[in-house]
Amino acid sequence: MELKDIRSIIEQDEYYREALQSFITKTEKTFTFPALDENNLRADLWKSLYAIANTTSDEQIQANCCSALRILSREKSCLNQFLREIDWLNLLKRFSGLHDINREFTERSKILALEAQKCLCNLVFNSNKAAQECIENDILYNTNERIRLYSNSSYPEEMRFFDIKLLFIITAVRPEARKILREQKNAVQNLMAYLEYILMGHKILKEEPAQMVCEILKALFNLTVLLQANGEDKEQYIKLMQMLRNYLLLPIESKEQSSALHNHVVHLLTNIPNIFYTELIPPLSSVQDETDITHLEFHGHDVSALAVILELLRVKLAVDCPVCQQLEIISPTATVLYKGACSNRLIRKYLRFEILPPLKDVYSRPEEGTALRNCLCRLLTTPVTHLRDIIAEFLFVLCKKNVKRMVKYTGYGNAAGLLAQRGLLGGREDEEAAEFSSDNEDSETEEYAENKHNINPVLGCYEPSHPDAMAGMTDEQKEYEAMKIINLMDALTREGTIKPCKIDENGKPVPIEHVLELQDSFKKKERFNKTKE
């Protein structure tokens, strides 16, 4: 090659380097490019970037091409078409080192690999086709294999982060990949090994490792969603639960990261079968060697992890979030506590002690106040039905599925929805109530016993006696007022505003066709009560 040809290549590379850097600087915060819609500019730009990246040997120019593509891929228009016409994904596979997981990186090749990873994450996030191709050309499975090597390798920390992020995004948009990764590629074990590696190396988590842990937990959530436990998974679940407990108790430098990590732990816990929740409350004797952790003892067990989850719920309930966000914000934490309460008597007892302590304030309605019981009772009437049902079932379990106790702590009005669903409106007790212990640690307080005769069960609080509104009325006046009420109810019924119901044999409300059906229902209830006596 002659000197003038070498000079020409150097000058050409310098031009590319400057042009690309200028484009990246100007568009770093740009998300739409309407100007590229004219004269086929978008397609020409994609092809030119590929041609430059594929022909130059300058890794800085290649990295800049990846950065430019990452920025362009924020816009979804024609993304699938360009990926079909231009073989970008295999080029990115080579740049990121995913064609050879044992590849050694120089300082310049690390920069290129990192830009290629970021570009892959963007493409997969915005294009389902890109995600599918990453499965077909083994980008996903090679990423998983590289994660397996992390505990014994010198891969840069940032590259590790984007490997896990890529795995998370692909498993989020392509659910079919989860089973293969889980059953054939040992992805859950690989992520758990890295999770344990981070845990063993830190007594306090700084921001970057905390972010890494959050990304691992997100990937594990995808891989374990809808997973049914079997005998082979038992040891793996136990180990995972023990690690999750440790991460709940591990000090984290940033409060923001601490909150994020605890949230991701809780989300992952929603996937774990109930039977493994006992790992959250190990016997105190088995954790005494954890000298750096303050243990919260309850009946000989360490309930510190439960206390962290309960505090997380307190924080979420204290936020005045819009109704449309209640399910997303509150549901995972409430679900975990509900699963824990269903799984283990000691967990249930501790949660009852914290949420439903013996009643002393009998003058306020259950939904009034800032205590956990008050906040949860307010959610019993939320229009978000899924969340309302979770909270109702949770409180019912804490009340040992005893109808009287549920009414006592929440008020009949708040509990009516749950009781109607379970067929308990007629005064029947839940058939599962017998499974719960009959200890009396929540016996009546003096305050409750003194005011019991004046507690309105519908409101769930003390209500002073009202004067008799019909005192001094003649029989004719009483009959007149009664007819006025009947006529008003009849008008509301005919207009469809209300629909009178009776309680059927299954304890559920059913509409009536005629008012006389109410009389029959009342007589049956009287006979039922006499039989019980």
C-alpha positions as CSV (number, residue, x, y, z in Angstrom):
1,M,0.0,0.0,0.0
2,E,1.4,3.4,-1.0
3,L,1.9,6.3,1.4
4,K,-0.9,8.4,-0.2
5,D,-3.4,5.5,0.3
6,I,-2.6,5.2,4.0
7,R,-2.9,9.0,4.4
8,S,-6.3,8.9,2.6
9,I,-7.5,6.2,5.1
10,I,-6.3,8.2,8.1
11,E,-8.0,11.3,6.8
12,Q,-11.2,9.4,6.1
13,D,-11.2,7.9,9.6
14,E,-10.6,11.3,11.2
15,Y,-13.6,12.7,9.2
16,Y,-15.8,9.8,10.4
17,R,-14.6,10.2,14.0
18,E,-15.4,13.9,14.1
19,A,-18.7,13.6,12.2
20,L,-20.0,10.9,14.5
21,Q,-18.8,12.6,17.7
22,S,-20.6,15.8,16.5
23,F,-23.8,13.8,15.9
24,I,-23.7,12.1,19.3
25,T,-23.1,15.3,21.2
26,K,-25.9,17.1,19.5
27,T,-28.5,14.3,19.7
28,E,-27.6,12.7,23.1
29,K,-30.9,13.9,24.6
30,T,-33.0,13.6,21.4
31,F,-35.7,10.9,21.0
32,T,-37.3,11.7,17.7
33,F,-35.8,12.6,14.3
34,P,-38.6,13.9,12.0
35,A,-36.0,15.3,9.6
36,L,-34.9,11.8,8.7
37,D,-38.4,11.0,7.2
38,E,-37.5,12.9,4.1
39,N,-35.7,11.6,1.0
40,N,-35.0,8.2,2.5
41,L,-32.5,9.7,4.9
42,R,-33.2,7.3,7.7
43,A,-32.4,4.2,5.7
44,D,-29.3,5.8,4.2
45,L,-28.0,6.8,7.7
46,W,-28.5,3.2,9.0
47,K,-26.7,1.7,6.0
48,S,-23.9,4.2,6.2
49,L,-23.3,3.6,9.9
50,Y,-23.2,-0.2,9.3
51,A,-20.8,0.2,6.4
52,I,-18.4,2.4,8.5
53,A,-18.6,0.1,11.6
54,N,-18.1,-3.1,9.5
55,T,-15.2,-1.8,7.4
56,T,-13.1,0.3,9.8
57,S,-10.6,-1.2,12.2
58,D,-10.7,1.8,14.5
59,E,-12.5,0.7,17.6
60,Q,-13.3,4.3,18.7
61,I,-15.1,4.9,15.4
62,Q,-16.9,1.5,15.8
63,A,-17.9,2.6,19.4
64,N,-19.2,5.9,18.0
65,C,-21.2,4.0,15.4
66,C,-22.8,2.0,18.1
67,S,-23.6,5.1,20.1
68,A,-25.2,6.7,17.1
69,L,-27.3,3.6,16.5
70,R,-28.3,3.5,20.1
71,I,-29.6,7.0,19.8
72,L,-31.4,6.3,16.5
73,S,-33.0,3.2,17.9
74,R,-35.0,5.2,20.4
75,E,-37.4,5.9,17.6
76,K,-39.3,2.7,16.7
77,S,-40.3,3.7,13.2
78,C,-38.9,1.3,10.6
79,L,-36.8,-0.4,13.3
80,N,-37.9,-4.0,12.3
81,Q,-37.4,-3.2,8.6
82,F,-33.8,-2.0,9.1
83,L,-32.9,-5.0,11.3
84,R,-34.2,-7.2,8.6
85,E,-32.2,-5.5,5.8
86,I,-29.0,-4.8,7.7
87,D,-27.2,-7.5,9.8
88,W,-26.5,-5.1,12.8
89,L,-27.2,-7.8,15.5
90,N,-24.4,-10.1,14.5
91,L,-22.0,-7.1,14.3
92,L,-23.0,-6.0,17.8
93,K,-22.6,-9.6,18.9
94,R,-19.0,-9.5,17.8
95,F,-18.3,-6.0,19.2
96,S,-19.7,-6.9,22.6
97,G,-17.6,-10.1,22.8
98,L,-20.7,-12.3,22.9
99,H,-19.4,-14.4,19.9
100,D,-16.6,-15.6,22.2
101,I,-17.3,-15.5,26.0
102,N,-13.6,-16.2,26.8
103,R,-12.4,-13.1,24.8
104,E,-9.9,-10.8,26.6
105,F,-10.6,-7.1,26.4
106,T,-8.2,-4.2,25.9
107,E,-9.1,-0.7,27.2
108,R,-10.3,0.3,23.8
109,S,-12.2,-2.9,23.2
110,K,-13.9,-2.5,26.6
111,I,-15.3,0.8,25.5
112,L,-16.5,-0.7,22.2
113,A,-18.1,-3.7,24.0
114,L,-19.9,-1.5,26.4
115,E,-21.4,0.7,23.6
116,A,-22.5,-2.4,21.8
117,Q,-24.2,-3.7,24.9
118,K,-26.1,-0.5,25.4
119,C,-27.1,-0.5,21.8
120,L,-28.4,-4.1,22.1
121,C,-30.4,-3.2,25.2
122,N,-32.1,-0.3,23.3
123,L,-32.8,-2.4,20.2
124,V,-34.3,-5.3,22.2
125,F,-36.4,-2.9,24.3
126,N,-37.9,-1.2,21.2
127,S,-38.1,-4.1,18.8
128,N,-39.7,-7.5,19.5
129,K,-37.9,-8.8,16.3
130,A,-34.5,-7.8,17.7
131,A,-35.4,-9.8,20.9
132,Q,-36.3,-12.8,18.8
133,E,-33.1,-12.6,16.8
134,C,-31.1,-12.4,20.0
135,I,-32.5,-15.7,20.9
136,E,-31.9,-17.2,17.5
137,N,-28.3,-16.1,17.1
138,D,-27.4,-17.1,20.7
139,I,-26.8,-13.6,22.0
140,L,-29.1,-14.4,24.9
141,Y,-27.6,-17.8,25.7
142,N,-24.0,-16.5,25.4
143,T,-24.9,-13.7,27.7
144,N,-26.1,-16.2,30.3
145,E,-22.9,-18.2,29.8
146,R,-20.8,-15.1,30.4
147,I,-22.8,-14.4,33.6
148,R,-21.8,-17.9,34.8
149,L,-18.2,-16.8,34.7
150,Y,-18.5,-13.6,36.6
151,S,-17.6,-15.0,40.0
152,N,-14.1,-16.0,38.7
153,S,-13.4,-13.4,36.0
154,S,-12.2,-9.9,35.5
155,Y,-15.0,-8.6,33.3
156,P,-15.5,-4.8,33.8
157,E,-18.3,-4.0,36.3
158,E,-20.3,-1.9,33.8
159,M,-20.2,-4.7,31.2
160,R,-21.6,-7.2,33.8
161,F,-24.4,-4.7,34.5
162,F,-25.5,-4.5,30.9
163,D,-25.2,-8.3,30.4
164,I,-27.7,-8.8,33.1
165,K,-29.9,-5.9,31.9
166,L,-30.0,-7.4,28.4
167,L,-31.0,-10.8,29.9
168,F,-33.7,-9.1,31.9
169,I,-35.1,-7.2,28.9
170,I,-35.2,-10.2,26.5
171,T,-36.9,-12.4,29.1
172,A,-39.4,-9.6,29.7
173,V,-40.4,-9.2,26.1
174,R,-40.0,-12.9,25.0
175,P,-41.5,-15.0,27.8
176,E,-40.8,-18.3,25.8
177,A,-37.1,-17.8,26.5
178,R,-37.6,-18.1,30.2
179,K,-38.3,-21.9,30.3
180,I,-35.2,-22.7,28.1
181,L,-33.0,-20.5,30.3
182,R,-34.4,-21.9,33.5
183,E,-34.5,-25.6,32.5
184,Q,-31.6,-26.0,30.0
185,K,-29.2,-23.2,30.6
186,N,-29.2,-23.0,34.5
187,A,-29.8,-19.2,34.3
188,V,-31.4,-19.1,37.8
189,Q,-28.4,-20.8,39.4
190,N,-26.0,-18.5,37.5
191,L,-27.7,-15.3,38.7
192,M,-28.0,-16.7,42.2
193,A,-24.2,-17.5,42.2
194,Y,-23.5,-13.9,41.3
195,L,-26.0,-12.6,43.8
196,E,-24.1,-14.6,46.5
197,Y,-20.8,-13.4,45.2
198,I,-21.8,-9.8,45.7
199,L,-23.3,-10.6,49.1
200,M,-20.1,-12.2,50.4
201,G,-18.0,-9.3,49.3
202,H,-19.8,-6.4,51.0
203,K,-20.7,-5.5,54.5
204,I,-22.4,-2.4,53.2
205,L,-23.7,-2.0,49.7
206,K,-22.6,1.1,47.8
207,E,-24.6,2.5,44.9
208,E,-23.1,0.6,42.0
209,P,-23.3,-3.0,43.6
210,A,-26.8,-2.1,44.8
211,Q,-27.8,-1.3,41.3
212,M,-26.3,-4.5,40.1
213,V,-28.3,-6.5,42.7
214,C,-31.5,-4.7,41.6
215,E,-30.9,-5.8,38.0
216,I,-30.2,-9.4,39.1
217,L,-33.4,-9.5,41.1
218,K,-35.4,-8.1,38.1
219,A,-34.0,-10.9,35.9
220,L,-34.7,-13.5,38.6
221,F,-38.3,-12.2,38.8
222,N,-38.8,-12.9,35.1
223,L,-37.3,-16.4,35.3
224,T,-39.4,-17.4,38.3
225,V,-42.8,-15.9,37.4
226,L,-45.5,-18.6,37.3
227,L,-43.0,-21.2,38.3
228,Q,-44.4,-24.2,40.1
229,A,-42.2,-25.6,42.9
230,N,-41.1,-29.3,42.7
231,G,-38.8,-31.5,44.8
232,E,-35.8,-30.7,42.7
233,D,-36.2,-26.9,43.3
234,K,-36.5,-27.2,47.1
235,E,-32.8,-26.5,48.0
236,Q,-32.6,-23.7,45.4
237,Y,-35.6,-22.0,46.8
238,I,-34.3,-22.3,50.3
239,K,-31.0,-20.8,49.3
240,L,-32.7,-18.0,47.4
241,M,-34.9,-17.1,50.3
242,Q,-31.9,-17.0,52.7
243,M,-30.1,-14.6,50.3
244,L,-33.2,-12.4,50.0
245,R,-33.5,-12.2,53.7
246,N,-29.8,-11.2,54.0
247,Y,-30.3,-8.5,51.4
248,L,-33.2,-7.1,53.3
249,L,-31.0,-6.8,56.3
250,L,-27.8,-5.7,54.6
251,P,-27.0,-1.9,55.1
252,I,-27.1,0.1,51.9
253,E,-25.3,3.4,51.6
254,S,-28.0,5.2,49.6
255,K,-31.5,5.5,51.0
256,E,-32.9,5.6,47.5
257,Q,-31.0,2.5,46.5
258,S,-32.1,0.8,49.7
259,S,-35.8,1.4,48.9
260,A,-35.3,0.2,45.3
261,L,-33.5,-3.0,46.4
262,H,-36.1,-3.8,49.0
263,N,-38.9,-3.3,46.4
264,H,-37.2,-5.7,44.0
265,V,-36.8,-8.3,46.8
266,V,-40.5,-8.0,47.6
267,H,-41.4,-8.4,43.9
268,L,-39.3,-11.5,43.7
269,L,-40.8,-12.9,46.9
270,T,-44.3,-12.7,45.3
271,N,-43.1,-15.6,43.0
272,I,-41.8,-17.8,45.8
273,P,-44.1,-20.6,47.0
274,N,-45.6,-20.0,50.5
275,I,-43.9,-23.0,52.0
276,F,-40.5,-21.4,51.8
277,Y,-41.5,-18.2,53.7
278,T,-40.3,-19.8,57.0
279,E,-36.8,-19.0,55.8
280,L,-37.5,-15.3,56.5
281,I,-37.8,-16.1,60.2
282,P,-34.9,-18.4,61.1
283,P,-34.5,-19.5,64.8
284,L,-32.5,-16.9,66.6
285,S,-29.9,-19.5,67.6
286,S,-29.0,-20.1,63.9
287,V,-28.2,-16.4,63.2
288,Q,-26.3,-15.4,66.4
289,D,-23.0,-15.4,64.5
290,E,-24.2,-12.5,62.2
291,T,-22.6,-10.0,64.5
292,D,-23.1,-7.0,62.2
293,I,-26.9,-7.4,62.1
294,T,-29.3,-6.3,64.8
295,H,-31.8,-9.1,65.4
296,L,-35.4,-8.6,66.3
297,E,-36.5,-11.5,68.4
298,F,-40.1,-12.8,68.5
299,H,-40.8,-16.1,70.2
300,G,-37.3,-17.4,69.7
301,H,-37.1,-16.4,66.0
302,D,-35.4,-13.5,64.2
303,V,-38.2,-11.5,62.5
304,S,-35.9,-8.6,61.3
305,A,-36.7,-9.3,57.6
306,L,-40.4,-9.2,58.3
307,A,-40.0,-5.9,60.1
308,V,-38.2,-4.5,57.0
309,I,-41.1,-5.6,54.8
310,L,-43.7,-4.2,57.2
311,E,-41.8,-0.9,57.3
312,L,-41.8,-0.8,53.5
313,L,-45.6,-1.2,53.7
314,R,-45.9,1.6,56.2
315,V,-44.0,3.9,53.9
316,K,-46.1,3.0,50.9
317,L,-49.4,3.4,52.8
318,A,-48.2,6.8,54.0
319,V,-47.8,8.1,50.4
320,D,-50.9,9.8,49.1
321,C,-50.8,8.1,45.8
322,P,-53.6,8.3,43.1
323,V,-56.1,5.5,43.0
324,C,-54.8,4.4,39.6
325,Q,-51.3,3.7,41.1
326,Q,-52.5,2.0,44.3
327,L,-52.2,-1.5,42.8
328,E,-48.7,-1.1,41.5
329,I,-47.4,0.6,44.6
330,I,-49.1,-1.4,47.4
331,S,-50.0,-4.7,46.0
332,P,-46.6,-6.5,45.9
333,T,-45.8,-5.7,49.6
334,A,-49.3,-6.6,50.8
335,T,-49.2,-9.8,48.8
336,V,-45.9,-10.9,50.3
337,L,-47.2,-10.3,53.9
338,Y,-50.5,-12.1,53.0
339,K,-48.5,-15.1,51.7
340,G,-46.3,-15.1,54.8
341,A,-49.4,-14.9,57.1
342,C,-51.0,-17.9,55.2
343,S,-47.8,-19.9,55.3
344,N,-46.7,-19.9,59.0
345,R,-48.4,-19.5,62.4
346,L,-45.4,-17.5,63.9
347,I,-45.4,-15.0,60.9
348,R,-49.1,-14.6,61.3
349,K,-48.8,-14.0,65.0
350,Y,-46.1,-11.4,64.6
351,L,-48.0,-9.6,61.9
352,R,-51.2,-9.6,64.0
353,F,-49.2,-8.2,66.9
354,E,-48.0,-5.3,64.7
355,I,-51.1,-4.6,62.6
356,L,-54.1,-5.7,64.9
357,P,-52.9,-5.1,68.4
358,P,-55.6,-5.2,71.2
359,L,-58.1,-2.4,70.6
360,K,-57.8,0.6,72.9
361,D,-59.1,3.4,70.7
362,V,-62.8,2.6,70.4
363,Y,-63.9,6.2,69.6
364,S,-62.4,6.4,66.1
365,R,-63.6,4.5,63.1
366,P,-61.3,1.7,61.9
367,E,-60.4,3.7,58.7
368,E,-59.5,6.9,60.6
369,G,-55.9,7.4,61.7
370,T,-52.4,6.7,60.6
371,A,-51.8,3.2,62.2
372,L,-51.4,0.2,59.9
373,R,-54.8,-1.0,60.7
374,N,-56.4,2.3,59.8
375,C,-54.6,2.5,56.5
376,L,-55.4,-1.0,55.5
377,C,-59.1,-0.6,56.5
378,R,-59.3,2.5,54.2
379,L,-58.2,0.2,51.3
380,L,-61.2,-2.2,52.0
381,T,-63.4,0.3,50.1
382,T,-60.9,1.2,47.3
383,P,-62.4,0.9,43.8
384,V,-59.2,-1.1,42.9
385,T,-60.9,-4.5,43.3
386,H,-57.8,-6.6,43.1
387,L,-56.0,-4.7,45.8
388,R,-59.2,-4.5,48.0
389,D,-59.5,-8.3,47.8
390,I,-55.8,-8.8,48.8
391,I,-56.1,-6.5,51.8
392,A,-59.4,-8.0,52.9
393,E,-58.0,-11.6,52.7
394,F,-54.9,-10.5,54.5
395,L,-56.8,-8.9,57.4
396,F,-59.2,-11.9,57.5
397,V,-56.2,-14.3,57.9
398,L,-54.8,-12.1,60.7
399,C,-58.3,-12.3,62.3
400,K,-57.9,-16.1,62.2
401,K,-60.8,-16.2,59.6
402,N,-63.2,-15.4,62.5
403,V,-66.1,-13.2,61.3
404,K,-66.7,-11.6,64.7
405,R,-63.1,-10.6,65.1
406,M,-63.0,-9.3,61.5
407,V,-66.0,-7.1,62.2
408,K,-64.5,-6.0,65.5
409,Y,-61.3,-4.7,63.9
410,T,-62.6,-3.4,60.6
411,G,-66.3,-2.6,61.1
412,Y,-69.1,-4.5,59.3
413,G,-69.4,-1.9,56.6
414,N,-65.7,-2.3,55.6
415,A,-65.8,-6.1,55.9
416,A,-69.1,-6.5,54.0
417,G,-67.4,-7.1,50.6
418,L,-65.3,-9.9,51.8
419,L,-68.1,-11.5,53.8
420,A,-70.4,-11.4,50.8
421,Q,-67.8,-13.0,48.6
422,R,-67.2,-15.8,51.1
423,G,-70.9,-16.3,51.9
424,L,-70.5,-15.2,55.5
425,L,-73.1,-12.4,55.6
426,G,-75.7,-14.6,57.4
427,G,-73.6,-15.0,60.5
428,R,-71.9,-18.2,59.5
429,E,-68.3,-18.8,60.4
430,D,-65.7,-19.6,57.7
431,E,-65.0,-23.4,57.4
432,E,-61.3,-22.8,57.4
433,A,-61.4,-20.9,60.8
434,A,-60.9,-24.2,62.6
435,E,-57.4,-24.5,61.2
436,F,-56.2,-21.5,63.3
437,S,-55.1,-21.6,66.9
438,S,-57.6,-20.6,69.5
439,D,-55.2,-18.7,71.7
440,N,-56.5,-15.6,73.3
441,E,-53.6,-13.2,73.0
442,D,-55.9,-10.5,71.5
443,S,-58.5,-10.6,74.3
444,E,-60.6,-7.5,74.9
445,T,-58.9,-4.5,76.5
446,E,-60.5,-2.6,79.4
447,E,-61.4,0.2,77.1
448,Y,-63.2,-2.1,74.7
449,A,-65.0,-4.0,77.4
450,E,-66.3,-0.8,79.1
451,N,-67.7,0.6,75.8
452,K,-68.7,-2.7,74.1
453,H,-72.5,-2.1,74.6
454,N,-72.2,1.3,72.7
455,I,-70.0,0.1,69.8
456,N,-71.8,0.2,66.5
457,P,-70.7,-3.0,64.6
458,V,-71.3,-1.4,61.2
459,L,-69.1,1.6,61.9
460,G,-66.7,-0.4,64.1
461,C,-66.4,2.3,66.8
462,Y,-68.2,3.8,69.8
463,E,-71.5,5.6,69.0
464,P,-73.3,7.4,71.8
465,S,-77.0,6.5,72.4
466,H,-79.4,8.6,70.3
467,P,-82.7,9.8,71.6
468,D,-85.7,7.8,70.3
469,A,-86.8,9.6,67.2
470,M,-90.4,8.2,67.5
471,A,-90.8,9.1,71.2
472,G,-94.1,11.0,71.6
473,M,-95.6,9.9,68.3
474,T,-99.0,8.4,68.0
475,D,-99.5,5.1,66.2
476,E,-101.0,6.9,63.2
477,Q,-97.9,9.2,63.0
478,K,-95.6,6.2,63.2
479,E,-97.6,4.4,60.5
480,Y,-97.5,7.6,58.3
481,E,-93.6,7.8,58.6
482,A,-93.3,4.1,57.9
483,M,-95.3,4.5,54.7
484,K,-93.2,7.4,53.6
485,I,-90.0,5.2,54.0
486,I,-91.7,2.3,52.1
487,N,-92.7,4.6,49.2
488,L,-89.2,6.1,49.0
489,M,-87.6,2.6,48.9
490,D,-90.1,1.5,46.3
491,A,-89.3,4.5,44.1
492,L,-85.5,3.8,44.5
493,T,-86.1,0.1,43.6
494,R,-88.2,0.8,40.5
495,E,-85.6,3.3,39.3
496,G,-82.9,0.7,39.7
497,T,-80.9,2.9,42.3
498,I,-81.1,0.1,44.8
499,K,-81.8,-3.6,44.6
500,P,-83.2,-5.3,47.7
501,C,-81.5,-8.6,48.5
502,K,-81.8,-11.5,50.9
503,I,-79.1,-13.8,52.2
504,D,-79.4,-17.3,50.6
505,E,-78.5,-20.6,52.1
506,N,-74.9,-20.1,51.1
507,G,-74.6,-16.9,53.0
508,K,-74.5,-14.7,49.9
509,P,-76.7,-11.8,48.9
510,V,-79.2,-12.6,46.1
511,P,-81.8,-10.1,44.6
512,I,-85.4,-10.6,45.6
513,E,-88.5,-10.4,43.3
514,H,-91.0,-9.4,46.0
515,V,-90.8,-7.8,49.5
516,L,-92.5,-10.8,51.0
517,E,-89.3,-12.8,50.3
518,L,-87.6,-10.7,53.0
519,Q,-90.2,-11.9,55.6
520,D,-89.5,-15.6,54.6
521,S,-85.7,-14.9,54.9
522,F,-86.2,-13.4,58.3
523,K,-88.2,-16.3,59.6
524,K,-85.6,-18.8,58.4
525,K,-82.9,-16.8,60.2
526,E,-84.9,-16.9,63.4
527,R,-85.2,-20.7,63.1
528,F,-81.5,-21.0,62.4
529,N,-80.6,-18.9,65.5
530,K,-82.9,-21.0,67.7
531,T,-81.3,-24.2,66.4
532,K,-77.8,-22.9,67.3
533,E,-79.0,-22.1,70.8
